[in-house]
Amino acid sequence: MGFLDKLLGKGKEDKSTPAKSTSSGTGEIRKVYLYVASTAPLNAATAEQITTFGLQQLKADPTFSQIMDRMEREKWPTVKGRGTVSSPAQFGSAFDQWLKTEGTSLDQATPVMGKKFFVQGGDAQNPADGSKFSWGLVGCFQ
């Protein structure tokens, strides 16, 4: 069982979990933090492609889709980061450390849909050399 599965308490068949909605909706959200962790070094363009893909996967949930549509419509500031780790088990700790460098933490995150963060992950293949790597898009709202 990988990091995302352990983190979300799910089997391998479901590696995505959008944050769960609070009864107050998203009224308090004013900023989004998105972090791409990977087991291979990524350039900015590849990290952006993974971010776009991960968010598209998360938007399969209608509530999460509404939140992201509102984020785009209201142009919430979005802080993005990326990092390389040796295994998917380190995605969470890399996200936590990155948040600290941004002057925040999950303790300050706004719960949405019952959770303080959202995760989407998977495996990919580098088109340049065929090597495989794991990636995770981890994010939170504030």
Secondary structure, 3 states (H helix, E strand, C coil): CCHHHHHHCCCCCCCCECCCCCCCCCCCCCCEEEEEEECCCCCHHHHHHHHHHHHHHHCCCHHHHHHHHHHHHHCCCEEEEEEECCCHHHHHHHHHHHHHHCCCCHHHCCCECCECCEEEEEEEECCCCCCEEEEEEEEEEC
